């Protein structure tokens, strides 16, 4: 995972060490070199000789005849590590930041257009950090103090969340194997995601529709907040995703929530004007969850973002029909991208004047040690007369 997180930096280093440059290095050789240099540069617990020897041993199995080359490059790194340079920041800041933090240049450029250089560097650094495991306690089944005591007794390190009263940050292994998790005392959910249900403020008896719900964290949280009243329908596009939601519903033993397979881009006539609350947590570029899904840095591109913006607008234009007059619609993403977030929110308000923007918030990872997240809350106006 660390190799993926730092792939561009590792390749930059290898390119300086290999006399023929990185372009001519075979894939198997390159993978082994990335792993070896990652250990040498980032893993203090691994002795230099062990990192080199194990890499050479891998080469003997997967890159036969290249052991000498692998050994030479890694030995060169141990001797010259302090003379290896990054691109000159004064000449090309985008390239410098791109290589140092291993982000595609277009992401760096996009954020520099929106934020200061220092803030962008904080974002890049945060995207490479190790995320906390955050849980949302179920108020219906346990009090916060009791859950903290129970987790601590099992050897977990627990601290309280920064955004939400029912969020806890937990360190330790085997969390999902505990009876506490299996009996629904808590669910794993990032604080920013928890905040969606907190901001919705549902009333007892409300009808809730979550159109892209898997694995069901927000839907289940709202079902808990309704205290057995009303009904939550958690939808997603495939039976596989719906099965994930059903699994969590059963674990939490909730009776006022069901899961349904439904394509959010297709209007469900039976749902028009039936929802007091609608959640549209839509597919997005995921630039707020890079610390959890680091491969997004390399597979997402500007063209992909443009198509996502179009998809988000298409879905919003369909699912907004489900909201009752006076009802609430939440649009949220786990990304940090103005076109998908603020610009989409303003577009929706302009093209759907029956809705008024109530609250809009972009959250950044360094604010709460969690995901980058965007939430826009809209209220549907009452019909005239």
Phi, psi and omega in degrees: 000319178296325177296315178298318182298327186242025189303315183291323176295316180298318179294324177297319179294313181299322181298328179280337184268328182276125185299329181270358182083167187284335186298331184264002180278131180292156186302313181299317178299316184295318179298316180295319179295318178301314181296318181294313182290327176300315179298317182293325186270324190245342186250092182296336183285348181259117178298150182304315184297325181291318179298317180291312183297318180292325177294319177295321177297320176297320180298323179297333180268320190244351179218058186302136182088354182249009182301319181296319179295315179301313181298319183294317181294316181292321177296322178298323179294316181298330181275329190241015187303325184279352178259356178286131187246155171271166174303150182294117183294327182289336180271323184207090183295322180298314180296319179302308182293322180300313181287315184301318185253002177059059173237144175300142185305326184295329178292315178299314180299316181298314181291326178294334176288337184259327190229168177290161181300315181298319180292320178298319179295324175298319179297315180298317179295318181296325180293343178259002181280162176276122184284151170288155166272120183247136179238153175248116181285151180265104183301335182290339187242341186203147173271152185302313183299320181292321179292319177300315179299317182293318179293318179298321179297333179272003176097006179275148174264123188236133172229154182281153181289169181257334185258325190230139182296331183260024178251139176227141174261129188234132174243137181141159183261154176083019184300318184279358176266355183284153175296332179298317179289314184296335179264006173083019178291335178206162174231151176279122181198135179293151183300319181297324177291321177300323184298334178303309181291328177295316182291337182289328179049061181292154177258152178306133179090358182296151170261125184240136173237127176245111194276339177226071200270334188304139003275007170107010185302312182291319180299315181294320177300317180292322176299321177295317181295333178281352174053049175084354180264174175060201179204138176245126174250114182261116186247152167203173195278340185231155178297327179297317179291322178296325178297323177297318178297314180301321180299317180287327176298314180296319180298322182272354175056049180261143183251350183253031180215139175227158179248146185215140176275118183205129176282119184292343180278351182251126182295129174263100186304325183292343183263355184301126178057037178251345189261127170286327182224133176231131177251123175241079176268093199264159175307137184211180182288342175074021183288356175267351183239031183296330180293340178260331184226072189294338181295340179302328181303330187255334184264340177280148179214167182302323179295321178296323178294320179299318180291328178292319177301316179296318179296317180300317180292322178298313181294315180302320182293334177277305191285341178296339179294341183281347186277132176290155168304131184087355181277177185241138174237129174250125171252126182218154175218163174252048181227169176235086186201115187302322182297324179278339188251268185301317182293322176295320180297316179292321177300316182297317181295323181287322184270348178230075186295350176286352177246144176240134179289124180263311183213144176220131184213128172255124178252145183242149186305320185290347181289324188218017179059030181228207185279155167283133190208148178235137178225129172235125182252126180242149173245134175277130183291151175292145178297145178297135179079000000 
